[in-house]
């Protein structure tokens, strides 16, 4: 008999993407990677992938005062910890992400049906467009029903506008190729229009209603720019 997964707390806080995998059913290469990085893997039955789509998580975080240098990670860990304490009292859980363990987030996102490649090299799906992100990967001694992958093919396959190509001022988006160096070089220019946003991503017509608010976009791209400098 499987336990019932209750996502209410997570959804209320904006962690509104959840995928549950039985560890034994994961691809063998992923199991091997987990075994190499996690000595106590036999203590856990499932891997739980948590993400967010749209602006709800950001709204939750900004409504709480915080002096954290990593407010999104800290909020996600705190919320997930509370979730487990309420729903799985006494059972073990362990964060792999955020953390030092190297986790193939996009591979997990593909298994969950969240991730399809886009021309501007950010994951995309029909429901959220490119406006989603991975927030936590947790091993848990849980017994939930495994998730069914999100339905839907890549929206890029049927796109006829390719607005992201013309919107990229660096000319980095070139059909099925993406020239990362052009993107990086342009973002570092003094008068770059992409210092705190990606114009190709913003121009994508898929799920525009889910687009992050500008302050959230600036936060993420500001951090990425700092890491490039």
Rosetta blueprint (number, residue, H / E / L):
1 X L
2 X L
3 X E
4 X L
5 X L
6 X L
7 X L
8 X H
9 X H
10 X H
11 X H
12 X H
13 X H
14 X L
15 X L
16 X L
17 X E
18 X E
19 X E
20 X E
21 X E
22 X E
23 X H
24 X H
25 X H
26 X L
27 X L
28 X H
29 X H
30 X H
31 X H
32 X H
33 X H
34 X H
35 X H
36 X H
37 X H
38 X L
39 X L
40 X L
41 X H
42 X H
43 X H
44 X L
45 X L
46 X E
47 X E
48 X E
49 X E
50 X E
51 X E
52 X E
53 X E
54 X L
55 X L
56 X H
57 X H
58 X H
59 X H
60 X H
61 X H
62 X H
63 X L
64 X L
65 X L
66 X L
67 X L
68 X L
69 X L
70 X L
71 X H
72 X H
73 X H
74 X H
75 X H
76 X H
77 X H
78 X H
79 X H
80 X H
81 X H
82 X H
83 X H
84 X H
85 X H
86 X H
87 X H
88 X L
89 X L
90 X L
91 X L
92 X L
93 X E
94 X E
95 X E
96 X E
97 X E
98 X L
99 X L
100 X L
101 X L
102 X L
103 X L
104 X L
105 X H
106 X H
107 X H
108 X H
109 X H
110 X H
111 X H
112 X H
113 X L
114 X L
115 X L
116 X E
117 X L
118 X L
119 X L
120 X L
121 X L
122 X L
123 X L
124 X E
125 X E
126 X L
127 X L
128 X L
129 X E
130 X L
131 X L
132 X E
133 X E
134 X E
135 X E
136 X E
137 X E
138 X E
139 X E
140 X E
141 X L
142 X L
143 X L
144 X E
145 X L
146 X L
147 X L
148 X L
149 X L
150 X L
151 X L
152 X L
153 X L
154 X L
155 X L
156 X L
157 X L
158 X L
159 X L
160 X L
161 X L
162 X L
163 X H
164 X H
165 X H
166 X H
167 X H
168 X L
169 X L
170 X L
171 X L
172 X L
173 X E
174 X E
175 X L
176 X L
177 X E
178 X E
179 X L
180 X H
181 X H
182 X H
183 X H
184 X H
185 X H
186 X H
187 X H
188 X L
189 X L
190 X L
191 X L
192 X L
193 X L
194 X L
195 X L
196 X L
197 X L
198 X L
199 X H
200 X H
201 X H
202 X H
203 X H
204 X L
205 X L
206 X L
207 X L
208 X H
209 X H
210 X H
211 X L
212 X L
213 X L
214 X H
215 X H
216 X H
217 X H
218 X H
219 X H
220 X H
221 X H
222 X H
223 X H
224 X H
225 X H
226 X H
227 X H
228 X H
229 X L
